[in-house]
């Protein structure tokens, strides 16, 4: 899933540059946060005693959809 989200992130960056859309940064930010969340979850699976990994991936996973929702309200 991390590789898939990374590929989606690259595709959105390319589309944002090529098509010069105004609010593509929101989708890019959301995908970056979710990619980081999956990376932290994978690292936390190997080192289960680190509380920082748990806090990091939980916050990023919960806050990523809020980034997209905030622009819809804007």
CHARMM-style PDB file with segment names, atoms N, HN, CA, C and O in Angstrom:
ATOM      1  N   UNK     1       0.823  -1.198   0.000  1.00  0.00      PROA
ATOM      2  CA  UNK     1       0.000   0.000   0.000  1.00  0.00      PROA
ATOM      3  C   UNK     1       0.864   1.257   0.000  1.00  0.00      PROA
ATOM      4  O   UNK     1       0.492   2.276  -0.582  1.00  0.00      PROA
ATOM      5  N   UNK     2       2.004   1.178   0.649  1.00  0.00      PROA
ATOM      6  HN  UNK     2       2.306   0.350   1.122  1.00  0.00      PROA
ATOM      7  CA  UNK     2       2.881   2.353   0.675  1.00  0.00      PROA
ATOM      8  C   UNK     2       3.379   2.681  -0.729  1.00  0.00      PROA
ATOM      9  O   UNK     2       3.432   3.847  -1.120  1.00  0.00      PROA
ATOM     10  N   UNK     3       3.738   1.656  -1.475  1.00  0.00      PROA
ATOM     11  HN  UNK     3       3.694   0.709  -1.157  1.00  0.00      PROA
ATOM     12  CA  UNK     3       4.204   1.869  -2.850  1.00  0.00      PROA
ATOM     13  C   UNK     3       3.061   2.408  -3.713  1.00  0.00      PROA
ATOM     14  O   UNK     3       3.271   3.294  -4.541  1.00  0.00      PROA
ATOM     15  N   UNK     4       1.860   1.876  -3.520  1.00  0.00      PROA
ATOM     16  HN  UNK     4       1.689   1.156  -2.847  1.00  0.00      PROA
ATOM     17  CA  UNK     4       0.701   2.342  -4.278  1.00  0.00      PROA
ATOM     18  C   UNK     4       0.407   3.812  -3.974  1.00  0.00      PROA
ATOM     19  O   UNK     4       0.174   4.594  -4.896  1.00  0.00      PROA
ATOM     20  N   UNK     5       0.414   4.191  -2.720  1.00  0.00      PROA
ATOM     21  HN  UNK     5       0.603   3.555  -1.971  1.00  0.00      PROA
ATOM     22  CA  UNK     5       0.187   5.586  -2.363  1.00  0.00      PROA
ATOM     23  C   UNK     5       1.316   6.475  -2.875  1.00  0.00      PROA
ATOM     24  O   UNK     5       1.078   7.619  -3.262  1.00  0.00      PROA
ATOM     25  N   UNK     6       2.537   5.956  -2.878  1.00  0.00      PROA
ATOM     26  HN  UNK     6       2.730   5.027  -2.563  1.00  0.00      PROA
ATOM     27  CA  UNK     6       3.652   6.723  -3.434  1.00  0.00      PROA
ATOM     28  C   UNK     6       3.478   6.973  -4.924  1.00  0.00      PROA
ATOM     29  O   UNK     6       3.771   8.061  -5.418  1.00  0.00      PROA
ATOM     30  N   UNK     7       2.999   5.958  -5.635  1.00  0.00      PROA
ATOM     31  HN  UNK     7       2.761   5.074  -5.234  1.00  0.00      PROA
ATOM     32  CA  UNK     7       2.762   6.126  -7.075  1.00  0.00      PROA
ATOM     33  C   UNK     7       1.612   7.101  -7.333  1.00  0.00      PROA
ATOM     34  O   UNK     7       1.666   7.886  -8.280  1.00  0.00      PROA
ATOM     35  N   UNK     8       0.582   7.054  -6.507  1.00  0.00      PROA
ATOM     36  HN  UNK     8       0.538   6.416  -5.738  1.00  0.00      PROA
ATOM     37  CA  UNK     8      -0.526   8.007  -6.633  1.00  0.00      PROA
ATOM     38  C   UNK     8      -0.037   9.425  -6.352  1.00  0.00      PROA
ATOM     39  O   UNK     8      -0.451  10.374  -7.018  1.00  0.00      PROA
ATOM     40  N   UNK     9       0.842   9.562  -5.366  1.00  0.00      PROA
ATOM     41  HN  UNK     9       1.178   8.791  -4.825  1.00  0.00      PROA
ATOM     42  CA  UNK     9       1.396  10.875  -5.044  1.00  0.00      PROA
ATOM     43  C   UNK     9       2.178  11.436  -6.233  1.00  0.00      PROA
ATOM     44  O   UNK     9       2.025  12.608  -6.577  1.00  0.00      PROA
ATOM     45  N   UNK    10       2.997  10.624  -6.847  1.00  0.00      PROA
ATOM     46  HN  UNK    10       3.121   9.672  -6.568  1.00  0.00      PROA
ATOM     47  CA  UNK    10       3.779  11.071  -8.005  1.00  0.00      PROA
ATOM     48  C   UNK    10       2.853  11.431  -9.162  1.00  0.00      PROA
ATOM     49  O   UNK    10       3.075  12.427  -9.850  1.00  0.00      PROA
ATOM     50  N   UNK    11       1.810  10.619  -9.380  1.00  0.00      PROA
ATOM     51  HN  UNK    11       1.629   9.810  -8.822  1.00  0.00      PROA
ATOM     52  CA  UNK    11       0.863  10.910 -10.459  1.00  0.00      PROA
ATOM     53  C   UNK    11       0.143  12.233 -10.223  1.00  0.00      PROA
ATOM     54  O   UNK    11      -0.069  12.995 -11.166  1.00  0.00      PROA
ATOM     55  N   UNK    12      -0.232  12.514  -8.990  1.00  0.00      PROA
ATOM     56  HN  UNK    12      -0.060  11.895  -8.224  1.00  0.00      PROA
ATOM     57  CA  UNK    12      -0.910  13.778  -8.699  1.00  0.00      PROA
ATOM     58  C   UNK    12       0.023  14.969  -8.848  1.00  0.00      PROA
ATOM     59  O   UNK    12      -0.396  16.033  -9.303  1.00  0.00      PROA
ATOM     60  N   UNK    13       1.258  14.802  -8.476  1.00  0.00      PROA
ATOM     61  HN  UNK    13       1.599  13.938  -8.107  1.00  0.00      PROA
ATOM     62  CA  UNK    13       2.222  15.902  -8.660  1.00  0.00      PROA
ATOM     63  C   UNK    13       2.414  16.187 -10.139  1.00  0.00      PROA
ATOM     64  O   UNK    13       2.438  17.346 -10.553  1.00  0.00      PROA
ATOM     65  N   UNK    14       2.550  15.136 -10.936  1.00  0.00      PROA
ATOM     66  HN  UNK    14       2.531  14.194 -10.600  1.00  0.00      PROA
ATOM     67  CA  UNK    14       2.713  15.310 -12.390  1.00  0.00      PROA
ATOM     68  C   UNK    14       1.481  15.984 -12.979  1.00  0.00      PROA
ATOM     69  O   UNK    14       1.609  16.911 -13.779  1.00  0.00      PROA
ATOM     70  N   UNK    15       0.292  15.534 -12.596  1.00  0.00      PROA
ATOM     71  HN  UNK    15       0.188  14.781 -11.946  1.00  0.00      PROA
ATOM     72  CA  UNK    15      -0.930  16.147 -13.113  1.00  0.00      PROA
ATOM     73  C   UNK    15      -1.077  17.593 -12.662  1.00  0.00      PROA
ATOM     74  O   UNK    15      -1.565  18.432 -13.419  1.00  0.00      PROA
ATOM     75  N   UNK    16      -0.666  17.887 -11.454  1.00  0.00      PROA
ATOM     76  HN  UNK    16      -0.270  17.205 -10.839  1.00  0.00      PROA
ATOM     77  CA  UNK    16      -0.747  19.274 -10.964  1.00  0.00      PROA
ATOM     78  C   UNK    16       0.157  20.188 -11.770  1.00  0.00      PROA
ATOM     79  O   UNK    16      -0.198  21.333 -12.050  1.00  0.00      PROA
ATOM     80  N   UNK    17       1.323  19.683 -12.143  1.00  0.00      PROA
ATOM     81  HN  UNK    17       1.611  18.752 -11.916  1.00  0.00      PROA
ATOM     82  CA  UNK    17       2.256  20.500 -12.926  1.00  0.00      PROA
ATOM     83  C   UNK    17       1.785  20.635 -14.369  1.00  0.00      PROA
ATOM     84  O   UNK    17       1.826  21.722 -14.944  1.00  0.00      PROA
ATOM     85  N   UNK    18       1.339  19.526 -14.948  1.00  0.00      PROA
ATOM     86  HN  UNK    18       1.306  18.642 -14.481  1.00  0.00      PROA
ATOM     87  CA  UNK    18       0.945  19.544 -16.355  1.00  0.00      PROA
ATOM     88  C   UNK    18      -0.323  20.355 -16.582  1.00  0.00      PROA
ATOM     89  O   UNK    18      -0.374  21.181 -17.493  1.00  0.00      PROA
ATOM     90  N   UNK    19      -1.350  20.129 -15.759  1.00  0.00      PROA
ATOM     91  HN  UNK    19      -1.309  19.458 -15.019  1.00  0.00      PROA
ATOM     92  CA  UNK    19      -2.633  20.776 -15.977  1.00  0.00      PROA
ATOM     93  C   UNK    19      -2.810  22.080 -15.201  1.00  0.00      PROA
ATOM     94  O   UNK    19      -3.789  22.795 -15.412  1.00  0.00      PROA
ATOM     95  N   UNK    20      -1.877  22.393 -14.311  1.00  0.00      PROA
ATOM     96  HN  UNK    20      -1.082  21.812 -14.140  1.00  0.00      PROA
ATOM     97  CA  UNK    20      -1.866  23.643 -13.548  1.00  0.00      PROA
ATOM     98  C   UNK    20      -3.206  23.915 -12.852  1.00  0.00      PROA
ATOM     99  O   UNK    20      -3.787  24.994 -12.968  1.00  0.00      PROA
ATOM    100  N   UNK    21      -3.667  22.899 -12.130  1.00  0.00      PROA
ATOM    101  HN  UNK    21      -3.195  22.023 -12.035  1.00  0.00      PROA
ATOM    102  CA  UNK    21      -4.921  23.036 -11.404  1.00  0.00      PROA
ATOM    103  C   UNK    21      -4.683  23.751 -10.075  1.00  0.00      PROA
ATOM    104  O   UNK    21      -3.616  23.623  -9.474  1.00  0.00      PROA
ATOM    105  N   UNK    22      -5.675  24.494  -9.628  1.00  0.00      PROA
ATOM    106  HN  UNK    22      -6.541  24.597 -10.116  1.00  0.00      PROA
ATOM    107  CA  UNK    22      -5.523  25.373  -8.483  1.00  0.00      PROA
ATOM    108  C   UNK    22      -5.418  24.620  -7.157  1.00  0.00      PROA
ATOM    109  O   UNK    22      -4.559  24.940  -6.336  1.00  0.00      PROA
ATOM    110  N   UNK    23      -6.279  23.623  -6.936  1.00  0.00      PROA
ATOM    111  HN  UNK    23      -6.977  23.362  -7.603  1.00  0.00      PROA
ATOM    112  CA  UNK    23      -6.328  22.975  -5.631  1.00  0.00      PROA
ATOM    113  C   UNK    23      -5.747  21.563  -5.634  1.00  0.00      PROA
ATOM    114  O   UNK    23      -6.156  20.739  -4.815  1.00  0.00      PROA
ATOM    115  N   UNK    24      -4.830  21.266  -6.506  1.00  0.00      PROA
ATOM    116  HN  UNK    24      -4.498  21.934  -7.171  1.00  0.00      PROA
ATOM    117  CA  UNK    24      -4.183  19.947  -6.496  1.00  0.00      PROA
ATOM    118  C   UNK    24      -3.293  19.762  -5.278  1.00  0.00      PROA
ATOM    119  O   UNK    24      -3.014  18.631  -4.881  1.00  0.00      PROA
ATOM    120  N   UNK    25      -2.851  20.842  -4.692  1.00  0.00      PROA
ATOM    121  HN  UNK    25      -3.078  21.761  -5.015  1.00  0.00      PROA
ATOM    122  CA  UNK    25      -1.972  20.728  -3.526  1.00  0.00      PROA
ATOM    123  C   UNK    25      -2.678  20.030  -2.378  1.00  0.00      PROA
ATOM    124  O   UNK    25      -2.021  19.403  -1.547  1.00  0.00      PROA
ATOM    125  N   UNK    26      -4.005  20.123  -2.310  1.00  0.00      PROA
ATOM    126  HN  UNK    26      -4.538  20.632  -2.985  1.00  0.00      PROA
ATOM    127  CA  UNK    26      -4.748  19.480  -1.227  1.00  0.00      PROA
ATOM    128  C   UNK    26      -4.651  17.965  -1.366  1.00  0.00      PROA
ATOM    129  O   UNK    26      -4.368  17.265  -0.394  1.00  0.00      PROA
ATOM    130  N   UNK    27      -4.885  17.463  -2.572  1.00  0.00      PROA
ATOM    131  HN  UNK    27      -5.115  18.032  -3.362  1.00  0.00      PROA
ATOM    132  CA  UNK    27      -4.799  16.024  -2.801  1.00  0.00      PROA
ATOM    133  C   UNK    27      -3.365  15.541  -2.599  1.00  0.00      PROA
ATOM    134  O   UNK    27      -3.146  14.464  -2.044  1.00  0.00      PROA
ATOM    135  N   UNK    28      -2.405  16.316  -3.038  1.00  0.00      PROA
ATOM    136  HN  UNK    28      -2.583  17.191  -3.490  1.00  0.00      PROA
ATOM    137  CA  UNK    28      -1.003  15.932  -2.869  1.00  0.00      PROA
ATOM    138  C   UNK    28      -0.647  15.879  -1.384  1.00  0.00      PROA
ATOM    139  O   UNK    28       0.024  14.944  -0.946  1.00  0.00      PROA
ATOM    140  N   UNK    29      -1.084  16.858  -0.613  1.00  0.00      PROA
ATOM    141  HN  UNK    29      -1.629  17.617  -0.969  1.00  0.00      PROA
ATOM    142  CA  UNK    29      -0.808  16.870   0.819  1.00  0.00      PROA
ATOM    143  C   UNK    29      -1.456  15.673   1.509  1.00  0.00      PROA
ATOM    144  O   UNK    29      -0.844  15.050   2.376  1.00  0.00      PROA
ATOM    145  N   UNK    30      -2.675  15.355   1.133  1.00  0.00      PROA
ATOM    146  HN  UNK    30      -3.173  15.862   0.428  1.00  0.00      PROA
ATOM    147  CA  UNK    30      -3.375  14.230   1.741  1.00  0.00      PROA
ATOM    148  C   UNK    30      -2.660  12.912   1.421  1.00  0.00      PROA
ATOM    149  O   UNK    30      -2.507  12.059   2.296  1.00  0.00      PROA
ATOM    150  N   UNK    31      -2.229  12.748   0.189  1.00  0.00      PROA
ATOM    151  HN  UNK    31      -2.353  13.440  -0.522  1.00  0.00      PROA
ATOM    152  CA  UNK    31      -1.548  11.512  -0.199  1.00  0.00      PROA
ATOM    153  C   UNK    31      -0.180  11.415   0.479  1.00  0.00      PROA
ATOM    154  O   UNK    31       0.238  10.320   0.854  1.00  0.00      PROA
ATOM    155  N   UNK    32       0.517  12.527   0.641  1.00  0.00      PROA
ATOM    156  HN  UNK    32       0.178  13.417   0.337  1.00  0.00      PROA
ATOM    157  CA  UNK    32       1.804  12.517   1.345  1.00  0.00      PROA
ATOM    158  C   UNK    32       1.600  12.090   2.799  1.00  0.00      PROA
ATOM    159  O   UNK    32       2.361  11.274   3.319  1.00  0.00      PROA
ATOM    160  N   UNK    33       0.581  12.636   3.452  1.00  0.00      PROA
ATOM    161  HN  UNK    33      -0.038  13.299   3.030  1.00  0.00      PROA
ATOM    162  CA  UNK    33       0.314  12.268   4.848  1.00  0.00      PROA
ATOM    163  C   UNK    33      -0.033  10.794   4.978  1.00  0.00      PROA
ATOM    164  O   UNK    33       0.426  10.124   5.903  1.00  0.00      PROA
ATOM    165  N   UNK    34      -0.844  10.286   4.052  1.00  0.00      PROA
ATOM    166  HN  UNK    34      -1.217  10.830   3.301  1.00  0.00      PROA
ATOM    167  CA  UNK    34      -1.209   8.871   4.141  1.00  0.00      PROA
ATOM    168  C   UNK    34      -0.025   7.968   3.811  1.00  0.00      PROA
ATOM    169  O   UNK    34       0.110   6.894   4.397  1.00  0.00      PROA
ATOM    170  N   UNK    35       0.830   8.385   2.886  1.00  0.00      PROA
ATOM    171  HN  UNK    35       0.720   9.258   2.410  1.00  0.00      PROA
ATOM    172  CA  UNK    35       2.037   7.609   2.587  1.00  0.00      PROA
ATOM    173  C   UNK    35       2.946   7.555   3.809  1.00  0.00      PROA
ATOM    174  O   UNK    35       3.463   6.492   4.153  1.00  0.00      PROA
ATOM    175  N   UNK    36       3.144   8.692   4.464  1.00  0.00      PROA
ATOM    176  HN  UNK    36       2.724   9.556   4.185  1.00  0.00      PROA
ATOM    177  CA  UNK    36       3.945   8.715   5.683  1.00  0.00      PROA
ATOM    178  C   UNK    36       3.318   7.865   6.778  1.00  0.00      PROA
ATOM    179  O   UNK    36       4.021   7.226   7.560  1.00  0.00      PROA
ATOM    180  N   UNK    37       1.993   7.864   6.828  1.00  0.00      PROA
ATOM    181  HN  UNK    37       1.422   8.383   6.193  1.00  0.00      PROA
ATOM    182  CA  UNK    37       1.296   7.044   7.813  1.00  0.00      PROA
ATOM    183  C   UNK    37       1.574   5.561   7.584  1.00  0.00      PROA
ATOM    184  O   UNK    37       1.837   4.826   8.536  1.00  0.00      PROA
ATOM    185  N   UNK    38       1.518   5.122   6.341  1.00  0.00      PROA
ATOM    186  HN  UNK    38       1.304   5.720   5.568  1.00  0.00      PROA
ATOM    187  CA  UNK    38       1.798   3.715   6.036  1.00  0.00      PROA
ATOM    188  C   UNK    38       3.255   3.353   6.308  1.00  0.00      PROA
ATOM    189  O   UNK    38       3.546   2.243   6.753  1.00  0.00      PROA
ATOM    190  N   UNK    39       4.167   4.282   6.044  1.00  0.00      PROA
ATOM    191  HN  UNK    39       3.931   5.184   5.682  1.00  0.00      PROA
ATOM    192  CA  UNK    39       5.581   4.033   6.333  1.00  0.00      PROA
ATOM    193  C   UNK    39       5.787   3.877   7.834  1.00  0.00      PROA
ATOM    194  O   UNK    39       6.487   2.965   8.277  1.00  0.00      PROA
ATOM    195  N   UNK    40       5.175   4.772   8.624  1.00  0.00      PROA
ATOM    196  HN  UNK    40       4.606   5.512   8.264  1.00  0.00      PROA
ATOM    197  CA  UNK    40       5.301   4.667  10.080  1.00  0.00      PROA
ATOM    198  C   UNK    40       4.649   3.397  10.614  1.00  0.00      PROA
ATOM    199  O   UNK    40       5.135   2.809  11.579  1.00  0.00      PROA
ATOM    200  N   UNK    41       3.562   2.976   9.997  1.00  0.00      PROA
ATOM    201  HN  UNK    41       3.168   3.454   9.213  1.00  0.00      PROA
ATOM    202  CA  UNK    41       2.910   1.742  10.433  1.00  0.00      PROA
ATOM    203  C   UNK    41       3.804   0.536  10.154  1.00  0.00      PROA
ATOM    204  O   UNK    41       3.886  -0.384  10.968  1.00  0.00      PROA
ATOM    205  N   UNK    42       4.472   0.543   9.003  1.00  0.00      PROA
ATOM    206  HN  UNK    42       4.406   1.290   8.342  1.00  0.00      PROA
ATOM    207  CA  UNK    42       5.389  -0.561   8.680  1.00  0.00      PROA
ATOM    208  C   UNK    42       6.585  -0.568   9.629  1.00  0.00      PROA
ATOM    209  O   UNK    42       7.019  -1.630  10.076  1.00  0.00      PROA
ATOM    210  N   UNK    43       7.114   0.606   9.936  1.00  0.00      PROA
ATOM    211  HN  UNK    43       6.761   1.469   9.573  1.00  0.00      PROA
ATOM    212  CA  UNK    43       8.229   0.681  10.888  1.00  0.00      PROA
ATOM    213  C   UNK    43       7.785   0.255  12.280  1.00  0.00      PROA
ATOM    214  O   UNK    43       8.536  -0.402  13.001  1.00  0.00      PROA
ATOM    215  N   UNK    44       6.567   0.627  12.659  1.00  0.00      PROA
ATOM    216  HN  UNK    44       5.956   1.160  12.074  1.00  0.00      PROA
ATOM    217  CA  UNK    44       6.046   0.252  13.960  1.00  0.00      PROA
ATOM    218  C   UNK    44       5.788  -1.240  14.085  1.00  0.00      PROA
ATOM    219  O   UNK    44       5.823  -1.782  15.189  1.00  0.00      PROA
ATOM    220  N   UNK    45       5.532  -1.906  12.977  1.00  0.00      PROA
ATOM    221  HN  UNK    45       5.505  -1.466  12.080  1.00  0.00      PROA
ATOM    222  CA  UNK    45       5.322  -3.356  13.019  1.00  0.00      PROA
ATOM    223  C   UNK    45       6.615  -4.084  13.346  1.00  0.00      PROA
ATOM    224  O   UNK    45       6.595  -5.170  13.926  1.00  0.00      PROA
ATOM    225  N   UNK    46       7.745  -3.482  12.970  1.00  0.00      PROA
ATOM    226  HN  UNK    46       7.762  -2.600  12.499  1.00  0.00      PROA
ATOM    227  CA  UNK    46       9.046  -4.103  13.256  1.00  0.00      PROA
ATOM    228  C   UNK    46       9.559  -3.743  14.646  1.00  0.00      PROA
ATOM    229  O   UNK    46      10.335  -4.498  15.232  1.00  0.00      PROA
ATOM    230  N   UNK    47       9.140  -2.610  15.176  1.00  0.00      PROA
ATOM    231  HN  UNK    47       8.510  -1.997  14.700  1.00  0.00      PROA
ATOM    232  CA  UNK    47       9.583  -2.170  16.493  1.00  0.00      PROA
ATOM    233  C   UNK    47       8.350  -1.757  17.293  1.00  0.00      PROA
ATOM    234  O   UNK    47       8.002  -0.577  17.344  1.00  0.00      PROA
ATOM    235  N   UNK    48       7.703  -2.719  17.907  1.00  0.00      PROA
ATOM    236  HN  UNK    48       7.985  -3.678  17.866  1.00  0.00      PROA
ATOM    237  CA  UNK    48       6.404  -2.485  18.524  1.00  0.00      PROA
ATOM    238  C   UNK    48       6.491  -1.754  19.861  1.00  0.00      PROA
ATOM    239  O   UNK    48       5.454  -1.393  20.417  1.00  0.00      PROA
ATOM    240  N   UNK    49       7.657  -1.531  20.383  1.00  0.00      PROA
ATOM    241  HN  UNK    49       8.500  -1.824  19.931  1.00  0.00      PROA
ATOM    242  CA  UNK    49       7.792  -0.844  21.661  1.00  0.00      PROA
ATOM    243  C   UNK    49       7.908   0.671  21.519  1.00  0.00      PROA
ATOM    244  O   UNK    49       7.912   1.383  22.523  1.00  0.00      PROA
ATOM    245  N   UNK    50       8.003   1.175  20.295  1.00  0.00      PROA
ATOM    246  HN  UNK    50       8.000   0.597  19.478  1.00  0.00      PROA
ATOM    247  CA  UNK    50       8.141   2.615  20.065  1.00  0.00      PROA
ATOM    248  C   UNK    50       6.763   3.276  19.983  1.00  0.00      PROA
ATOM    249  O   UNK    50       6.009   3.040  19.039  1.00  0.00      PROA
ATOM    250  N   UNK    51       6.448   4.090  20.963  1.00  0.00      PROA
ATOM    251  HN  UNK    51       7.060   4.281  21.730  1.00  0.00      PROA
ATOM    252  CA  UNK    51       5.165   4.773  21.002  1.00  0.00      PROA
ATOM    253  C   UNK    51       5.081   5.874  19.943  1.00  0.00      PROA
ATOM    254  O   UNK    51       3.990   6.220  19.490  1.00  0.00      PROA
ATOM    255  N   UNK    52       6.220   6.416  19.555  1.00  0.00      PROA
ATOM    256  HN  UNK    52       7.106   6.134  19.923  1.00  0.00      PROA
ATOM    257  CA  UNK    52       6.238   7.474  18.548  1.00  0.00      PROA
ATOM    258  C   UNK    52       5.690   7.038  17.209  1.00  0.00      PROA
ATOM    259  O   UNK    52       5.025   7.824  16.534  1.00  0.00      PROA
ATOM    260  N   UNK    53       5.951   5.804  16.804  1.00  0.00      PROA
ATOM    261  HN  UNK    53       6.492   5.165  17.352  1.00  0.00      PROA
ATOM    262  CA  UNK    53       5.412   5.283  15.552  1.00  0.00      PROA
ATOM    263  C   UNK    53       3.886   5.202  15.608  1.00  0.00      PROA
ATOM    264  O   UNK    53       3.198   5.553  14.649  1.00  0.00      PROA
ATOM    265  N   UNK    54       3.377   4.740  16.730  1.00  0.00      PROA
ATOM    266  HN  UNK    54       3.936   4.455  17.509  1.00  0.00      PROA
ATOM    267  CA  UNK    54       1.925   4.602  16.890  1.00  0.00      PROA
ATOM    268  C   UNK    54       1.247   5.968  16.848  1.00  0.00      PROA
ATOM    269  O   UNK    54       0.247   6.147  16.154  1.00  0.00      PROA
ATOM    270  N   UNK    55       1.785   6.915  17.579  1.00  0.00      PROA
ATOM    271  HN  UNK    55       2.598   6.769  18.143  1.00  0.00      PROA
ATOM    272  CA  UNK    55       1.210   8.259  17.595  1.00  0.00      PROA
ATOM    273  C   UNK    55       1.307   8.896  16.209  1.00  0.00      PROA
ATOM    274  O   UNK    55       0.356   9.525  15.745  1.00  0.00      PROA
ATOM    275  N   UNK    56       2.447   8.733  15.554  1.00  0.00      PROA
ATOM    276  HN  UNK    56       3.219   8.222  15.932  1.00  0.00      PROA
ATOM    277  CA  UNK    56       2.644   9.318  14.225  1.00  0.00      PROA
ATOM    278  C   UNK    56       1.682   8.786  13.190  1.00  0.00      PROA
ATOM    279  O   UNK    56       1.030   9.561  12.490  1.00  0.00      PROA
ATOM    280  N   UNK    57       1.583   7.463  13.084  1.00  0.00      PROA
ATOM    281  HN  UNK    57       2.112   6.833  13.653  1.00  0.00      PROA
ATOM    282  CA  UNK    57       0.709   6.958  12.031  1.00  0.00      PROA
ATOM    283  C   UNK    57      -0.756   7.152  12.361  1.00  0.00      PROA
ATOM    284  O   UNK    57      -1.572   7.285  11.449  1.00  0.00      PROA
ATOM    285  N   UNK    58      -1.119   7.174  13.631  1.00  0.00      PROA
ATOM    286  HN  UNK    58      -0.457   7.067  14.372  1.00  0.00      PROA
ATOM    287  CA  UNK    58      -2.518   7.424  13.981  1.00  0.00      PROA
ATOM    288  C   UNK    58      -2.907   8.863  13.646  1.00  0.00      PROA
ATOM    289  O   UNK    58      -3.969   9.094  13.069  1.00  0.00      PROA
ATOM    290  N   UNK    59      -2.075   9.817  13.996  1.00  0.00      PROA
ATOM    291  HN  UNK    59      -1.212   9.629  14.464  1.00  0.00      PROA
ATOM    292  CA  UNK    59      -2.379  11.216  13.692  1.00  0.00      PROA
ATOM    293  C   UNK    59      -2.435  11.474  12.193  1.00  0.00      PROA
ATOM    294  O   UNK    59      -3.346  12.147  11.711  1.00  0.00      PROA
ATOM    295  N   UNK    60      -1.466  10.942  11.453  1.00  0.00      PROA
ATOM    296  HN  UNK    60      -0.726  10.395  11.844  1.00  0.00      PROA
ATOM    297  CA  UNK    60      -1.464  11.177  10.016  1.00  0.00      PROA
ATOM    298  C   UNK    60      -2.648  10.508   9.336  1.00  0.00      PROA
ATOM    299  O   UNK    60      -3.221  11.070   8.402  1.00  0.00      PROA
ATOM    300  N   UNK    61      -3.021   9.324   9.785  1.00  0.00      PROA
ATOM    301  HN  UNK    61      -2.556   8.868  10.543  1.00  0.00      PROA
ATOM    302  CA  UNK    61      -4.148   8.621   9.169  1.00  0.00      PROA
ATOM    303  C   UNK    61      -5.465   9.331   9.474  1.00  0.00      PROA
ATOM    304  O   UNK    61      -6.355   9.375   8.624  1.00  0.00      PROA
ATOM    305  N   UNK    62      -5.597   9.884  10.671  1.00  0.00      PROA
ATOM    306  HN  UNK    62      -4.874   9.848  11.361  1.00  0.00      PROA
ATOM    307  CA  UNK    62      -6.838  10.566  11.046  1.00  0.00      PROA
ATOM    308  C   UNK    62      -6.925  11.958  10.423  1.00  0.00      PROA
ATOM    309  O   UNK    62      -8.010  12.386  10.030  1.00  0.00      PROA
ATOM    310  N   UNK    63      -5.806  12.665  10.327  1.00  0.00      PROA
ATOM    311  HN  UNK    63      -4.925  12.317  10.646  1.00  0.00      PROA
ATOM    312  CA  UNK    63      -5.831  14.042   9.842  1.00  0.00      PROA
ATOM    313  C   UNK    63      -5.830  14.172   8.322  1.00  0.00      PROA
ATOM    314  O   UNK    63      -6.208  15.224   7.806  1.00  0.00      PROA
ATOM    315  N   UNK    64      -5.423  13.153   7.599  1.00  0.00      PROA
ATOM    316  HN  UNK    64      -5.116  12.298   8.018  1.00  0.00      PROA
ATOM    317  CA  UNK    64      -5.358  13.241   6.138  1.00  0.00      PROA
ATOM    318  C   UNK    64      -6.720  13.536   5.506  1.00  0.00      PROA
ATOM    319  O   UNK    64      -6.785  14.412   4.643  1.00  0.00      PROA
ATOM    320  N   UNK    65      -7.805  12.866   5.877  1.00  0.00      PROA
ATOM    321  HN  UNK    65      -7.752  12.154   6.577  1.00  0.00      PROA
ATOM    322  CA  UNK    65      -9.096  13.224   5.266  1.00  0.00      PROA
ATOM    323  C   UNK    65      -9.576  14.620   5.658  1.00  0.00      PROA
ATOM    324  O   UNK    65     -10.324  15.237   4.900  1.00  0.00      PROA
ATOM    325  N   UNK    66      -9.173  15.129   6.804  1.00  0.00      PROA
ATOM    326  HN  UNK    66      -8.566  14.627   7.420  1.00  0.00      PROA
ATOM    327  CA  UNK    66      -9.579  16.482   7.204  1.00  0.00      PROA
ATOM    328  C   UNK    66      -8.985  17.532   6.288  1.00  0.00      PROA
ATOM    329  O   UNK    66      -9.589  18.582   6.069  1.00  0.00      PROA
ATOM    330  N   UNK    67      -7.802  17.258   5.750  1.00  0.00      PROA
ATOM    331  HN  UNK    67      -7.311  16.405   5.928  1.00  0.00      PROA
ATOM    332  CA  UNK    67      -7.167  18.182   4.821  1.00  0.00      PROA
ATOM    333  C   UNK    67      -8.042  18.333   3.579  1.00  0.00      PROA
ATOM    334  O   UNK    67      -8.243  19.445   3.091  1.00  0.00      PROA
ATOM    335  N   UNK    68      -8.558  17.229   3.074  1.00  0.00      PROA
ATOM    336  HN  UNK    68      -8.396  16.326   3.471  1.00  0.00      PROA
ATOM    337  CA  UNK    68      -9.418  17.268   1.889  1.00  0.00      PROA
ATOM    338  C   UNK    68     -10.761  17.911   2.226  1.00  0.00      PROA
ATOM    339  O   UNK    68     -11.283  18.696   1.435  1.00  0.00      PROA
ATOM    340  N   UNK    69     -11.326  17.589   3.386  1.00  0.00      PROA
ATOM    341  HN  UNK    69     -10.902  16.951   4.029  1.00  0.00      PROA
ATOM    342  CA  UNK    69     -12.625  18.117   3.787  1.00  0.00      PROA
ATOM    343  C   UNK    69     -12.577  19.624   4.004  1.00  0.00      PROA
ATOM    344  O   UNK    69     -13.566  20.310   3.742  1.00  0.00      PROA
ATOM    345  N   UNK    70     -11.462  20.151   4.471  1.00  0.00      PROA
ATOM    346  HN  UNK    70     -10.659  19.594   4.683  1.00  0.00      PROA
ATOM    347  CA  UNK    70     -11.363  21.586   4.738  1.00  0.00      PROA
ATOM    348  C   UNK    70     -11.443  22.402   3.459  1.00  0.00      PROA
ATOM    349  O   UNK    70     -11.963  23.518   3.478  1.00  0.00      PROA
ATOM    350  N   UNK    71     -10.943  21.875   2.346  1.00  0.00      PROA
ATOM    351  HN  UNK    71     -10.521  20.968   2.330  1.00  0.00      PROA
ATOM    352  CA  UNK    71     -11.012  22.611   1.087  1.00  0.00      PROA
ATOM    353  C   UNK    71     -12.424  22.562   0.509  1.00  0.00      PROA
ATOM    354  O   UNK    71     -12.862  23.504  -0.152  1.00  0.00      PROA
ATOM    355  N   UNK    72     -13.132  21.467   0.757  1.00  0.00      PROA
ATOM    356  HN  UNK    72     -12.777  20.702   1.293  1.00  0.00      PROA
ATOM    357  CA  UNK    72     -14.512  21.379   0.293  1.00  0.00      PROA
ATOM    358  C   UNK    72     -15.349  22.462   0.965  1.00  0.00      PROA
ATOM    359  O   UNK    72     -16.213  23.066   0.329  1.00  0.00      PROA
ATOM    360  N   UNK    73     -15.100  22.705   2.234  1.00  0.00      PROA
ATOM    361  HN  UNK    73     -14.398  22.215   2.751  1.00  0.00      PROA
ATOM    362  CA  UNK    73     -15.838  23.747   2.945  1.00  0.00      PROA
ATOM    363  C   UNK    73     -15.386  25.148   2.553  1.00  0.00      PROA
ATOM    364  O   UNK    73     -16.148  26.106   2.682  1.00  0.00      PROA
ATOM    365  N   UNK    74     -14.150  25.270   2.074  1.00  0.00      PROA
ATOM    366  HN  UNK    74     -13.531  24.491   1.968  1.00  0.00      PROA
ATOM    367  CA  UNK    74     -13.608  26.562   1.708  1.00  0.00      PROA
ATOM    368  C   UNK    74     -14.265  27.022   0.438  1.00  0.00      PROA
ATOM    369  OT1 UNK    74     -13.955  28.104  -0.061  1.00  0.00      PROA
TER     370      UNK     74
END
